[in-house]
Amino acid sequence: QVQLEEAGGGLVQAGGSLRLSCATSGRTLNTYSMGWFRRAPGKEREFVAGISWSGGSTYLADSVKGRFTISRDYGANAVHLQMNSLKPADTADYLCHARILTTRTDDYWGRGTRVTVSS
């Protein structure tokens, strides 16, 4: 089992910045990738950013390119999301995701941290 715990959400004015962190614990030896998704009120969950654990390749949704950066702390098995130039449209619950590969593929999710951007 793998546990994910997010931190860093909050209320910020448009144009401001926040940094989200996701700490992992448990059986994380075979982490394949980690990332962030978000779910805005009344909308479906959507991909925000991802990072491959071994190579460090990063992937960003078009809506956040140029504003958000995803990074990993390999030693601490943690992932961070630096969010700059925040917009009201970024308001959502942000969920950390980890994909673990062994003899099968398992996806794990955190409970989420709320980000509210005021105009």
Long-range contacts (C-beta under 8 A, 24 or more apart in sequence): 1-26, 1-27, 2-26, 2-27, 2-28, 2-98, 2-100, 2-106, 2-108, 3-108, 4-96, 4-97, 4-98, 4-108, 4-109, 4-110, 5-96, 5-110, 5-111, 6-94, 6-95, 6-96, 6-110, 6-111, 6-112, 6-113, 7-113, 8-113, 9-94, 9-113, 9-114, 9-115, 10-114, 10-115, 10-116, 11-116, 11-117, 11-118, 12-86, 12-115, 12-116, 12-117, 12-118, 13-117, 13-118, 13-119, 14-86, 14-87, 14-88, 14-117, 14-118, 14-119, 15-85, 15-86, 16-86, 16-117, 17-82, 17-83, 17-84, 17-85, 17-86, 18-83, 18-86, 18-115, 19-80, 19-81, 19-82, 19-83, 20-80, 20-81, 20-83, 20-94, 20-96, 20-113, 20-115, 21-78, 21-79, 21-80, 21-81, 22-78, 22-79, 22-80, 22-81, 22-96, 22-110, 23-76, 23-77, 23-78, 24-77, 24-78, 24-98, 25-77, 27-100, 28-77, 28-98, 28-100, 30-100, 30-101, 30-102, 31-77, 31-98, 31-99, 31-100, 32-99, 32-100, 32-101, 32-105, 33-98, 33-99, 34-72, 34-79, 34-96, 34-97, 34-98, 34-99, 35-59, 35-70, 35-79, 35-96, 35-97, 36-70, 36-79, 36-81, 36-94, 36-95, 36-96, 36-97, 37-94, 37-95, 37-97, 38-90, 38-92, 38-93, 38-94, 38-95, 38-115, 39-92, 39-93, 39-95, 39-112, 40-89, 40-91, 40-92, 40-93, 41-91, 41-92, 43-92, 45-95, 48-81, 48-94, 49-81, 50-97, 51-79, 63-89, 64-90, 83-115, 86-115, 86-117, 87-117, 88-117, 88-118, 88-119, 89-117, 90-115, 90-117, 91-115, 91-116, 91-117
